[in-house]
Amino acid sequence: MIPIVDARSVTFATELRSACEQIGFVSVIGHDIAVELFERVRSSVRALFALDDAVKVHNQITPTSYRGFIPLGFFTPNRSGAGRDEGDQYEGYKLHWECPNDHRVLDECALYGPNAWPEQLPELRTVIGEYWDACEAAAARMLDAFAEGLSVSPQQFAAWHEAPLTNMTLLHYPAQPPASDVTGIHPHKDTNVITLLHPDPVGGLEVRGRSGEWIEVDAPSDALVVNVGEMLELWSGGRFVATPHRVVNRSGRPRFSFPFFVVPNHAVTVEPLVPCVEGYDKPPMPVGALSAEVWRTNWPDEQPSSAGHDLGTLDRR
């Protein structure tokens, strides 16, 4: 089981940072998001993926719009050595921070703008909006804890997230046979700051341990699973660990999830804020360029540029 920390504890900040230095995954309880809201979101996600195929096609992502339905198996890891011909076995729905129509950053990056909401499910926007606000509040408290550990003012961290490229992916993993090794999402590290996830009761999320073994995440039903992304790892000079993870749905039942990815402003360049740990040497991460390249290289016919900003595939040990 990954570490469990209680956001209501006076030692929360210290315990959160300690857990993220060890495995980079932690179950947070006492986060003030009601279990009832988790259930409402998951119910809405089920309803979303039950919509007719014609609705999904009408609201599908395009190379110029990273909002809407992602077809089943559409994104295929295409890095050399991936050893895979099939796409990841999920269908998704992509949402980003709702950038106000008159915001100064609207023209800075194509990833800013309004989301696409299917008219056949009007309640989706309401429940996701409520959940988004709750996740932002929970994430802000955690970022304060990380800022403290990096000797950065919480106000500075908040300023770096004033017009964020934060996003969510609503996910449906179809049922697979219990003995299946088909990956819902291939092994990878998140490229963002932190990810917040309420795990589906059917299981399937696996984290790579220090010795290379895959460990299924076993979290309390009311917990938020929080993991470190590569941006926070870089800010911390390698102190906080971005850990490889994957999804393998062996439950025999469909799996639904809705990860919330915290990403800074388009204009931020992430660099170490403290001296790096021995052996850690990673280049700066320009948030806007990296986010655009991750999106572009998700498409099966695209290859990474020499800049190295892409969502690559890890080996499958």
VOLUMNU-397655 format. One line per 2 residues: number of its first residue (from 1); their letters; for each residue x, y, z of N, C-alpha, C, CB. Coordinates in steps of 0.05 Angstrom, whole numbers, plus 5000, padded with zeros to 4 digits. Glycine has a CB too. Example, Ala and Ser with C-alpha at 12.3 -4.5 7.8 and 13.67 -1.06 7.14 Angstrom:
<pts>
1) as) 5264:4886:5156:5246:4910:5156:5264:4934:5156:5226:4911:5181; 5257:4955:5142:5273:4979:5143:5258:5001:5157:5282:4988:5114
</pts>
This chain:
<pts>
1) mi) 5017:4976:5000:5000:5000:5000:5018:5025:5000:4981:5000:5024; 5010:5045:4984:5025:5070:4984:5019:5085:5010:5018:5087:4959
3) pi) 5037:5104:5019:5032:5118:5044:5005:5132:5045:5055:5138:5049; 4994:5134:5069:4969:5149:5073:4975:5172:5091:4947:5130:5086
5) vd) 4967:5196:5083:4970:5220:5100:4943:5234:5103:4992:5240:5088; 4940:5247:5126:4914:5260:5132:4918:5291:5130:4905:5252:5161
7) ar) 4903:5303:5112:4905:5332:5108:4897:5348:5132:4889:5340:5084; 4883:5335:5151:4874:5349:5176:4896:5349:5197:4849:5336:5186
9) sv) 4917:5334:5193:4938:5332:5213:4956:5357:5213:4955:5307:5208; 4966:5364:5236:4985:5386:5238:5011:5380:5225:4989:5394:5267
11) tf) 5017:5354:5220:5042:5346:5207:5037:5339:5178:5054:5322:5222; 5014:5347:5167:5007:5340:5139:5029:5347:5119:4981:5353:5131
13) at) 5038:5372:5120:5058:5382:5100:5083:5365:5101:5064:5411:5105; 5093:5360:5125:5117:5344:5127:5114:5316:5118:5127:5344:5157
15) el) 5091:5303:5125:5086:5275:5117:5082:5273:5087:5061:5265:5131; 5068:5293:5075:5064:5293:5046:5090:5294:5031:5046:5317:5037
17) rs) 5108:5312:5040:5134:5315:5026:5151:5290:5030:5149:5339:5037; 5150:5278:5054:5165:5254:5059:5157:5231:5041:5162:5246:5088
19) ac) 5130:5228:5038:5120:5206:5020:5129:5211:4992:5089:5205:5022; 5129:5236:4983:5135:5242:4955:5165:5240:4950:5125:5270:4948
21) eq) 5181:5239:4971:5210:5234:4968:5216:5205:4965:5225:5246:4991; 5197:5188:4974:5202:5159:4974:5192:5145:4948:5188:5146:4998
23) ig) 5166:5145:4944:5155:5131:4920:5141:5150:4901:5136:5110:4929; 5135:5175:4910:5122:5194:4892:5093:5191:4890:5135:5192:4865
25) fv) 5081:5172:4904:5052:5168:4905:5043:5168:4934:5043:5141:4891; 5020:5180:4939:5010:5181:4967:4979:5182:4966:5021:5206:4982
27) sv) 4966:5169:4985:4937:5171:4989:4932:5193:5010:4925:5144:4999; 4917:5213:5002:4910:5236:5019:4881:5233:5028:4915:5263:5006
29) ig) 4876:5232:5054:4849:5232:5065:4846:5259:5080:4845:5208:5085; 4821:5265:5087:4815:5291:5100:4819:5314:5082:4833:5294:5124
31) hd) 4814:5311:5056:4819:5331:5036:4795:5349:5030:4828:5318:5010; 4773:5345:5044:4749:5361:5041:4733:5357:5015:4756:5390:5044
33) ia) 4739:5337:5000:4722:5330:4977:4703:5307:4986:4739:5322:4952; 4678:5312:4984:4658:5293:4994:4658:5267:4977:4630:5305:4995
35) ve) 4655:5244:4990:4652:5219:4975:4629:5221:4956:4649:5196:4995; 4608:5234:4964:4584:5237:4947:4591:5251:4921:4562:5253:4962
37) lf) 4610:5270:4921:4618:5284:4897:4634:5265:4879:4634:5309:4903; 4651:5249:4890:4665:5228:4874:4645:5211:4860:4683:5211:4892
39) er) 4624:5203:4874:4604:5185:4863:4589:5198:4840:4585:5175:4884; 4582:5224:4844:4568:5239:4823:4585:5242:4798:4559:5266:4834
41) vr) 4610:5247:4802:4628:5250:4779:4630:5223:4764:4656:5260:4787; 4635:5202:4779:4637:5176:4766:4611:5168:4751:4645:5154:4786
43) ss) 4589:5174:4763:4563:5169:4749:4561:5185:4723:4540:5175:4768; 4569:5210:4724:4568:5226:4700:4587:5216:4679:4575:5256:4707
45) vr) 4611:5206:4687:4630:5196:4668:4618:5170:4655:4657:5189:4682; 4605:5153:4670:4592:5130:4658:4572:5138:4637:4579:5113:4680
47) al) 4556:5158:4644:4535:5168:4625:4548:5180:4600:4517:5189:4639; 4570:5193:4604:4584:5206:4581:4592:5184:4561:4609:5221:4590
49) fa) 4604:5163:4570:4614:5143:4552:4592:5124:4542:4636:5126:4565; 4568:5126:4553:4545:5111:4543:4531:5126:4520:4526:5106:4565
51) ld) 4540:5150:4514:4528:5165:4492:4533:5151:4465:4539:5194:4491; 4515:5157:4446:4517:5144:4419:4544:5151:4406:4494:5153:4402
53) da) 4553:5133:4389:4578:5138:4374:4577:5163:4357:4584:5114:4357; 4553:5169:4346:4551:5193:4330:4556:5218:4346:4523:5194:4317
55) vk) 4548:5218:4371:4553:5241:4389:4583:5243:4395:4537:5238:4415; 4596:5220:4399:4624:5220:4404:4640:5230:4381:4634:5192:4412
57) vh) 4633:5222:4357:4647:5231:4333:4644:5262:4329:4637:5217:4308; 4620:5271:4335:4614:5300:4331:4631:5317:4351:4584:5305:4336
59) nq) 4636:5306:4374:4651:5320:4395:4679:5310:4399:4636:5318:4422; 4691:5300:4377:4718:5287:4379:4740:5308:4378:4721:5267:4357
61) it) 4762:5302:4391:4786:5318:4389:4796:5320:4360:4809:5306:4407; 4811:5341:4355:4824:5344:4328:4853:5353:4334:4809:5365:4311
63) pt) 4870:5353:4313:4897:5363:4317:4899:5392:4327:4913:5359:4292; 4878:5407:4323:4879:5435:4331:4862:5441:4355:4870:5453:4308
65) sy) 4848:5421:4366:4831:5425:4389:4833:5400:4408:4802:5429:4381; 4847:5405:4430:4851:5383:4450:4829:5383:4470:4879:5386:4464
67) rg) 4804:5382:4460:4780:5381:4478:4760:5363:4465:4769:5409:4482; 4748:5345:4481:4728:5327:4470:4735:5298:4472:4722:5335:4442
69) fi) 4721:5281:4457:4724:5252:4459:4750:5243:4446:4701:5239:4445; 4763:5224:4459:4787:5210:4449:4777:5181:4443:4811:5211:4469
71) pl) 4777:5173:4418:4767:5146:4412:4783:5123:4425:4766:5141:4382; 4771:5101:4429:4784:5077:4440:4808:5069:4424:4764:5054:4442
73) gf) 4831:5067:4437:4855:5058:4424:4868:5078:4405:4850:5034:4409; 4859:5104:4407:4867:5124:4388:4897:5132:4391:4850:5149:4390
75) ft) 4905:5136:4416:4933:5144:4421:4950:5119:4424:4934:5162:4447; 4970:5117:4407:4987:5094:4406:5016:5103:4413:4986:5079:4379
77) pn) 5028:5092:4433:5056:5099:4438:5073:5094:4414:5067:5084:4463; 5088:5114:4404:5102:5111:4379:5132:5115:4381:5090:5130:4358
79) rs) 5142:5112:4405:5171:5116:4408:5186:5090:4401:5178:5124:4437; 5210:5093:4391:5226:5070:4384:5230:5052:4409:5253:5078:4372
81) ga) 5227:5026:4405:5231:5007:4426:5206:5003:4443:5252:5016:4444; 5183:5015:4435:5159:5012:4451:5149:4983:4451:5137:5031:4442
83) gr) 5153:4970:4428:5146:4942:4427:5116:4938:4427:5158:4927:4449; 5101:4957:4416:5072:4955:4417:5060:4963:4390:5060:4972:4439
85) de) 5040:4949:4381:5026:4956:4357:4998:4967:4363:5024:4933:4337; 4987:4959:4385:4960:4967:4392:4960:4993:4408:4946:4945:4409
87) gd) 4939:5008:4407:4936:5033:4422:4929:5027:4451:4916:5051:4410; 4932:5046:4468:4923:5044:4496:4893:5038:4496:4930:5069:4512
89) qy) 4885:5019:4513:4857:5010:4513:4840:5027:4532:4856:4981:4521; 4836:5052:4524:4817:5069:4538:4804:5087:4518:4831:5086:4560
91) eg) 4781:5098:4525:4770:5121:4511:4768:5143:4531:4742:5114:4497; 4771:5167:4521:4772:5189:4540:4756:5214:4531:4801:5197:4544
93) yk) 4755:5233:4549:4743:5259:4542:4761:5280:4555:4714:5261:4553; 4772:5298:4539:4792:5317:4549:4780:5344:4555:4814:5321:4528
95) lh) 4787:5354:4579:4778:5380:4588:4802:5397:4598:4757:5377:4611; 4801:5423:4594:4822:5441:4603:4809:5463:4620:4837:5453:4579
97) we) 4827:5478:4634:4818:5501:4648:4802:5519:4630:4842:5517:4660; 4779:5528:4639:4761:5545:4623:4773:5574:4624:4732:5545:4634
99) cp) 4787:5581:4603:4799:5607:4601:4777:5628:4594:4822:5607:4580; 4774:5649:4610:4754:5669:4604:4759:5681:4576:4754:5691:4625
101) nd) 4737:5688:4563:4739:5698:4535:4755:5723:4532:4711:5703:4524; 4757:5739:4554:4772:5764:4552:4799:5763:4566:4755:5786:4564
103) hr) 4808:5738:4573:4834:5736:4587:4857:5742:4569:4836:5707:4599; 4877:5755:4581:4901:5764:4565:4917:5741:4554:4918:5781:4583
105) vl) 4915:5717:4565:4931:5695:4556:4918:5679:4533:4938:5676:4579; 4894:5686:4526:4878:5669:4507:4893:5665:4481:4852:5682:4502
107) de) 4908:5685:4472:4921:5683:4446:4950:5672:4449:4922:5709:4433; 4959:5666:4473:4986:5656:4477:4990:5627:4469:4994:5660:4506
109) ca) 4969:5611:4470:4972:5582:4467:4945:5570:4459:4982:5570:4494; 4946:5552:4440:4922:5539:4430:4908:5522:4451:4928:5522:4406
111) ly) 4922:5515:4473:4910:5499:4493:4892:5515:4512:4931:5485:4509; 4892:5542:4509:4873:5559:4524:4847:5561:4509:4885:5587:4530
113) gp) 4825:5564:4523:4799:5567:4510:4777:5553:4524:4801:5558:4482; 4753:5552:4512:4730:5539:4524:4730:5509:4519:4704:5552:4514
115) na) 4718:5494:4537:4714:5466:4533:4690:5460:4515:4711:5451:4559; 4689:5436:4504:4666:5426:4489:4649:5409:4507:4676:5410:4463
117) wp) 4624:5416:4510:4606:5401:4528:4584:5389:4512:4595:5420:4551; 4580:5363:4511:4559:5351:4495:4531:5359:4505:4561:5320:4496
119) eq) 4515:5369:4487:4489:5380:4495:4471:5358:4505:4476:5394:4472; 4477:5332:4498:4460:5310:4507:4464:5304:4537:4467:5285:4491
121) lp) 4483:5316:4550:4489:5311:4578:4494:5337:4592:4513:5291:4581; 4473:5354:4595:4477:5381:4606:4488:5381:4634:4451:5396:4604
123) el) 4482:5361:4650:4491:5360:4678:4521:5356:4680:4476:5339:4693; 4534:5347:4659:4563:5341:4660:4579:5366:4667:4573:5329:4633
125) rt) 4572:5388:4654:4587:5413:4659:4585:5422:4689:4578:5435:4641; 4561:5418:4700:4556:5427:4727:4572:5410:4747:4527:5425:4734
127) vi) 4571:5383:4744:4585:5366:4764:4615:5368:4760:4576:5337:4761; 4625:5370:4736:4654:5373:4731:4663:5400:4742:4661:5369:4702
129) ge) 4647:5420:4738:4655:5446:4749:4658:5446:4779:4635:5467:4740; 4639:5433:4793:4640:5430:4822:4665:5414:4830:4615:5417:4833
131) yw) 4670:5393:4816:4693:5376:4823:4719:5391:4817:4693:5350:4807; 4720:5405:4794:4744:5420:4787:4751:5440:4810:4740:5436:4760
133) da) 4731:5455:4819:4736:5474:4840:4747:5461:4866:4710:5490:4847; 4735:5437:4872:4744:5423:4896:4773:5413:4892:4726:5399:4901
135) ce) 4780:5403:4869:4807:5394:4864:4827:5418:4865:4809:5380:4837; 4819:5441:4854:4837:5464:4855:4843:5472:4884:4824:5488:4840
137) aa) 4822:5471:4901:4826:5478:4929:4845:5458:4943:4799:5479:4944; 4840:5432:4937:4857:5411:4949:4886:5414:4939:4846:5383:4943
139) aa) 4889:5418:4913:4916:5421:4901:4931:5445:4912:4914:5422:4871; 4916:5467:4917:4929:5491:4927:4941:5486:4954:4909:5514:4929
141) rm) 4927:5471:4971:4938:5464:4997:4963:5447:4995:4917:5450:5014; 4963:5428:4976:4987:5412:4973:5010:5427:4961:4980:5388:4955
143) ld) 5004:5445:4942:5026:5462:4931:5038:5480:4952:5015:5479:4908; 5022:5489:4971:5033:5504:4994:5053:5488:5009:5010:5514:5012
145) af) 5046:5462:5013:5064:5444:5028:5091:5440:5013:5051:5417:5033; 5089:5437:4986:5113:5434:4971:5129:5460:4970:5106:5424:4942
147) ae) 5115:5482:4968:5129:5508:4967:5146:5511:4993:5109:5531:4964; 5133:5504:5016:5147:5506:5041:5172:5489:5041:5129:5497:5064
149) gl) 5170:5465:5030:5194:5447:5030:5215:5457:5011:5185:5420:5022; 5208:5474:4991:5228:5483:4972:5237:5512:4978:5217:5482:4944
151) sv) 5228:5522:5002:5234:5550:5010:5225:5570:4990:5264:5552:5015; 5202:5566:4978:5189:5584:4959:5164:5594:4972:5184:5571:4931
153) sp) 5157:5619:4968:5132:5630:4980:5108:5617:4966:5131:5661:4977; 5088:5610:4982:5063:5600:4969:5051:5620:4949:5042:5595:4991
155) qq) 5055:5646:4953:5046:5665:4934:5059:5662:4906:5050:5694:4944; 5085:5655:4906:5099:5650:4881:5087:5626:4866:5129:5646:4886
157) fa) 5083:5604:4881:5071:5581:4869:5043:5588:4858:5069:5558:4889; 5028:5603:4873:5001:5610:4864:5002:5627:4838:4986:5626:4886
159) aw) 5022:5646:4837:5025:5662:4813:5032:5646:4789:5046:5684:4818; 5047:5625:4793:5054:5607:4770:5030:5591:4760:5077:5588:4779
161) he) 5008:5591:4775:4984:5576:4767:4960:5594:4764:4978:5554:4788; 4965:5619:4758:4943:5639:4756:4927:5635:4731:4954:5668:4756
163) ap) 4940:5627:4709:4926:5620:4684:4936:5593:4675:4931:5643:4661; 4928:5572:4689:4942:5546:4685:4934:5531:4660:4936:5529:4709
165) lt) 4951:5513:4653:4944:5493:4632:4935:5467:4645:4968:5488:4614; 4925:5470:4670:4913:5447:4684:4891:5434:4667:4902:5457:4712
167) nm) 4889:5408:4669:4870:5394:4652:4860:5368:4666:4882:5387:4625; 4839:5357:4655:4828:5332:4665:4824:5314:4641:4801:5336:4680
169) tl) 4826:5287:4645:4817:5268:4626:4797:5250:4639:4842:5252:4615; 4773:5249:4628:4753:5230:4637:4758:5204:4621:4723:5241:4632
171) lh) 4759:5182:4635:4769:5157:4623:4750:5134:4627:4796:5151:4635; 4748:5118:4606:4733:5092:4607:4752:5071:4597:4707:5094:4590
173) yp) 4758:5051:4614:4774:5028:4606:4754:5004:4603:4796:5021:4627; 4750:4994:4579:4732:4972:4576:4742:4947:4591:4729:4964:4546
175) aq) 4723:4930:4598:4729:4905:4613:4749:4888:4596:4704:4889:4619; 4768:4877:4610:4787:4858:4599:4786:4832:4615:4816:4870:4598
177) pp) 4794:4810:4603:4794:4784:4618:4813:4786:4642:4803:4761:4600; 4807:4772:4664:4823:4774:4688:4853:4767:4683:4813:4755:4709
179) as) 4859:4751:4664:4887:4743:4659:4901:4762:4639:4889:4714:4650; 4887:4782:4630:4898:4799:4609:4921:4816:4618:4876:4817:4598
181) dv) 4940:4820:4600:4962:4839:4605:4960:4864:4587:4989:4825:4601; 4937:4867:4574:4932:4890:4556:4932:4915:4574:4906:4887:4540
183) tg) 4948:4935:4567:4950:4959:4583:4928:4979:4575:4977:4972:4581; 4914:4989:4596:4896:5011:4591:4911:5036:4584:4878:5015:4615
185) ih) 4931:5042:4599:4950:5063:4593:4978:5052:4598:4945:5089:4610; 4996:5056:4578:5023:5045:4579:5039:5057:4602:5037:5049:4552
187) ph) 5061:5044:4610:5078:5055:4631:5089:5083:4623:5101:5036:4637; 5086:5102:4642:5095:5129:4636:5098:5144:4662:5074:5144:4617
189) kd) 5111:5167:4661:5111:5187:4683:5094:5210:4674:5140:5196:4690; 5080:5223:4693:5065:5247:4686:5084:5270:4683:5043:5253:4708
191) tn) 5078:5288:4664:5096:5310:4658:5088:5335:4674:5096:5316:4629; 5067:5335:4689:5056:5359:4702:5069:5363:4730:5026:5357:4704
193) vi) 5055:5378:4747:5065:5384:4774:5056:5361:4793:5055:5411:4784; 5030:5359:4797:5019:5337:4812:4993:5328:4799:5013:5345:4842
195) tl) 4985:5303:4803:4960:5292:4793:4943:5284:4817:4965:5268:4774; 4917:5290:4815:4898:5282:4836:4879:5262:4823:4883:5307:4848
197) lh) 4875:5239:4836:4858:5218:4825:4842:5204:4847:4875:5198:4809; 4816:5201:4843:4801:5183:4860:4800:5156:4846:4772:5195:4865
199) pd) 4812:5136:4858:4815:5110:4844:4788:5096:4842:4835:5093:4858; 4784:5084:4818:4760:5068:4814:4761:5043:4832:4756:5060:4784
201) pv) 4739:5035:4844:4739:5011:4861:4748:4985:4847:4712:5007:4873; 4746:4984:4821:4754:4959:4807:4784:4955:4806:4743:4959:4779
203) gg) 4799:4976:4813:4828:4973:4813:4841:4976:4786:4836:4947:4825; 4866:4969:4784:4880:4970:4758:4903:4989:4756:4861:4976:4738
205) le) 4905:5009:4774:4927:5028:4774:4951:5015:4788:4919:5055:4789; 4973:5014:4774:4997:5002:4784:5021:5021:4783:5004:4976:4768
207) vr) 5037:5020:4804:5061:5038:4807:5086:5020:4807:5059:5054:4833; 5107:5030:4793:5131:5014:4793:5147:5020:4819:5148:5021:4768
209) gr) 5153:4998:4833:5169:5001:4857:5199:5005:4851:5166:4976:4875; 5214:5011:4872:5242:5017:4869:5258:4994:4856:5254:5024:4895
211) sg) 5249:4969:4861:5264:4946:4849:5252:4937:4822:5262:4923:4869; 5233:4953:4811:5223:4947:4785:5197:4932:4784:5243:4933:4769
213) ew) 5187:4923:4807:5162:4907:4808:5138:4927:4806:5160:4890:4834; 5116:4916:4795:5092:4932:4793:5074:4927:4817:5076:4926:4766
215) ie) 5066:4949:4830:5050:4947:4855:5023:4960:4850:5065:4962:4878; 5001:4944:4854:4975:4956:4851:4969:4975:4874:4953:4934:4850
217) vd) 4958:4998:4866:4952:5019:4886:4927:5010:4901:4947:5046:4873; 4930:5008:4928:4908:5000:4946:4903:5024:4964:4914:4974:4962
219) ap) 4882:5040:4958:4878:5065:4973:4850:5064:4987:4880:5089:4955; 4847:5078:5009:4821:5080:5021:4800:5091:5002:4822:5097:5047
221) sd) 4775:5083:5005:4754:5091:4986:4749:5121:4986:4729:5077:4992; 4756:5135:5007:4751:5164:5008:4777:5180:5002:4741:5171:5035
223) al) 4798:5167:4993:4824:5180:4990:4826:5193:4962:4846:5161:4994; 4843:5213:4960:4854:5223:4935:4882:5211:4932:4854:5254:4933
225) vv) 4887:5197:4910:4914:5188:4904:4928:5211:4890:4914:5162:4887; 4950:5219:4901:4966:5242:4891:4993:5232:4882:4968:5265:4912
227) nv) 5001:5240:4858:5028:5232:4850:5044:5256:4839:5027:5210:4829; 5070:5254:4842:5088:5274:4832:5092:5272:4802:5116:5272:4847
229) ge) 5091:5295:4789:5098:5296:4760:5126:5307:4756:5078:5314:4746; 5135:5305:4731:5163:5312:4726:5169:5342:4730:5169:5305:4697
231) ml) 5148:5359:4729:5154:5387:4734:5160:5392:4764:5129:5404:4726; 5146:5379:4782:5152:5382:4810:5178:5368:4816:5129:5370:4827
233) el) 5184:5346:4804:5210:5333:4808:5232:5352:4800:5212:5307:4791; 5229:5366:4778:5250:5385:4769:5252:5409:4787:5244:5394:4740
235) ws) 5229:5420:4796:5230:5442:4815:5245:5434:4840:5201:5451:4822; 5242:5409:4848:5255:5400:4873:5283:5390:4869:5238:5378:4885
237) gg) 5294:5392:4844:5320:5382:4838:5323:5352:4842:5340:5396:4856; 5301:5338:4838:5301:5309:4840:5294:5298:4868:5328:5298:4833
239) rf) 5288:5316:4886:5282:5308:4914:5255:5294:4914:5281:5332:4933; 5235:5305:4901:5209:5292:4899:5209:5275:4873:5185:5312:4898
241) va) 5197:5251:4874:5202:5231:4854:5177:5227:4836:5210:5204:4867; 5181:5231:4810:5160:5224:4790:5163:5195:4784:5162:5242:4764
243) tp) 5143:5179:4791:5145:5150:4790:5130:5139:4766:5135:5138:4816; 5141:5120:4751:5126:5106:4729:5102:5092:4740:5144:5086:4715
245) hr) 5080:5093:4724:5056:5079:4731:5041:5072:4705:5038:5097:4749; 5021:5054:4708:5006:5045:4685:4979:5036:4695:5020:5021:4671
247) vv) 4961:5030:4677:4935:5018:4684:4932:4992:4668:4911:5038:4677; 4926:4971:4683:4919:4945:4671:4893:4936:4684:4943:4923:4676
249) nr) 4872:4935:4669:4845:4929:4680:4839:4899:4677:4823:4946:4665; 4846:4885:4698:4841:4856:4698:4816:4848:4713:4865:4841:4711
251) sg) 4799:4868:4719:4776:4863:4737:4753:4848:4723:4765:4889:4746; 4753:4848:4697:4730:4836:4683:4706:4855:4681:4722:4811:4696
253) rp) 4710:4880:4692:4689:4900:4692:4700:4926:4680:4679:4905:4721; 4683:4943:4669:4692:4969:4660:4703:4986:4683:4670:4984:4645
255) rf) 4723:5002:4677:4735:5020:4697:4732:5049:4688:4766:5012:4701; 4726:5066:4706:4723:5095:4700:4740:5111:4719:4693:5103:4703
257) sf) 4753:5131:4709:4769:5149:4726:4770:5177:4715:4798:5138:4730; 4780:5196:4730:4779:5224:4722:4803:5239:4735:4752:5237:4730
259) pf) 4827:5233:4726:4851:5246:4737:4851:5276:4731:4876:5234:4726; 4861:5291:4750:4863:5321:4750:4892:5328:4749:4848:5334:4774
261) fv) 4902:5339:4727:4930:5344:4723:4936:5374:4728:4939:5336:4695; 4951:5380:4748:4958:5408:4755:4982:5416:4738:4964:5411:4785
263) vp) 4979:5437:4722:5000:5447:4704:5002:5477:4707:4993:5439:4674; 5026:5488:4707:5029:5517:4711:5020:5533:4686:5057:5524:4717
265) nh) 5024:5559:4688:5018:5577:4665:5035:5570:4641:5023:5607:4674; 5024:5577:4617:5038:5573:4592:5066:5585:4592:5022:5584:4570
267) av) 5069:5609:4604:5094:5624:4602:5116:5615:4622:5089:5653:4607; 5109:5597:4640:5128:5589:4661:5149:5569:4649:5113:5575:4685
269) tv) 5174:5573:4657:5194:5553:4651:5203:5541:4678:5219:5566:4637; 5200:5515:4680:5206:5500:4705:5236:5494:4706:5189:5474:4707
271) ep) 5249:5502:4728:5277:5497:4733:5281:5491:4762:5295:5522:4724; 5302:5478:4770:5307:5472:4798:5306:5497:4815:5333:5457:4802
273) lv) 5292:5495:4838:5290:5517:4857:5309:5513:4880:5262:5519:4868; 5321:5489:4882:5340:5482:4903:5363:5467:4890:5326:5466:4926
275) pc) 5385:5464:4903:5407:5448:4892:5398:5420:4886:5431:5447:4911; 5406:5409:4863:5397:5383:4854:5411:5361:4871:5404:5378:4824
277) ve) 5396:5339:4875:5408:5316:4888:5429:5304:4870:5386:5295:4895; 5448:5290:4882:5470:5279:4866:5460:5261:4843:5489:5263:4884
279) gy) 5470:5266:4819:5463:5251:4796:5439:5260:4781:5460:5223:4804; 5424:5280:4792:5400:5289:4778:5408:5313:4760:5378:5298:4799
281) dk) 5403:5310:4735:5410:5330:4715:5390:5330:4692:5439:5326:4705; 5370:5347:4695:5349:5348:4674:5348:5377:4664:5322:5339:4686
283) pp) 5342:5380:4638:5340:5407:4626:5315:5422:4636:5341:5406:4596; 5314:5448:4633:5290:5463:4640:5266:5454:4623:5294:5493:4636
285) mp) 5242:5458:4634:5217:5450:4621:5200:5474:4615:5201:5429:4638; 5200:5485:4590:5182:5507:4583:5154:5497:4581:5191:5521:4557
287) vg) 5136:5505:4599:5110:5493:4602:5094:5494:4576:5094:5507:4624; 5093:5517:4563:5077:5519:4538:5087:5501:4516:5077:5548:4529
289) al) 5113:5502:4511:5125:5486:4490:5122:5456:4496:5154:5493:4485; 5127:5449:4521:5124:5421:4528:5096:5411:4525:5134:5417:4557
291) sa) 5076:5427:4534:5048:5418:4533:5040:5415:4504:5030:5439:4547; 5048:5433:4487:5041:5431:4458:5054:5407:4445:5049:5457:4444
293) ev) 5079:5401:4453:5093:5378:4441:5081:5352:4451:5123:5380:4448; 5074:5350:4477:5061:5326:4487:5035:5321:4471:5054:5329:4517
295) wr) 5019:5342:4467:4995:5339:4451:5001:5330:4423:4979:5365:4451; 5019:5343:4409:5025:5336:4382:5035:5308:4379:5046:5356:4370
297) tn) 5053:5299:4397:5064:5272:4394:5047:5250:4404:5091:5272:4408; 5024:5257:4415:5004:5236:4422:4992:5224:4396:4981:5248:4439
299) wp) 4993:5239:4375:4980:5230:4350:4998:5208:4337:4976:5253:4330; 4986:5186:4327:5002:5163:4318:5022:5170:4296:4984:5142:4309
301) de) 5016:5189:4279:5034:5194:4256:5055:5216:4262:5017:5202:4232; 5057:5224:4287:5076:5245:4294:5100:5233:4310:5063:5267:4311
303) qp) 5123:5245:4305:5147:5236:4320:5158:5260:4336:5168:5225:4301; 5172:5255:4358:5183:5277:4374:5203:5294:4359:5195:5266:4399
305) ss) 5204:5319:4366:5225:5336:4356:5251:5332:4372:5216:5366:4357; 5272:5345:4364:5297:5342:4377:5297:5355:4405:5319:5354:4361
307) ag) 5276:5371:4411:5275:5385:4437:5270:5365:4460:5254:5406:4437; 5259:5342:4453:5255:5321:4474:5230:5325:4491:5278:5321:4491
309) hd) 5212:5343:4483:5188:5347:4499:5166:5330:4488:5180:5377:4499; 5162:5306:4499:5141:5288:4489:5134:5269:4512:5150:5273:4464
311) lg) 5111:5256:4509:5102:5236:4528:5112:5209:4518:5071:5237:4533; 5136:5202:4525:5148:5178:4515:5138:5153:4529:5178:5180:4518
313) tl) 5147:5130:4519:5139:5104:4530:5162:5092:4546:5129:5085:4508; 5157:5084:4570:5177:5070:4586:5178:5040:4578:5172:5074:4616
315) dr) 5200:5027:4584:5200:4998:4580:5180:4984:4598:5228:4987:4585; 5173:4960:4593:5151:4946:4606:5161:4925:4626:5132:4933:4585
317) r) 5183:4930:4639:5193:4911:4659:5172:4903:4679:5218:4922:4674
</pts>
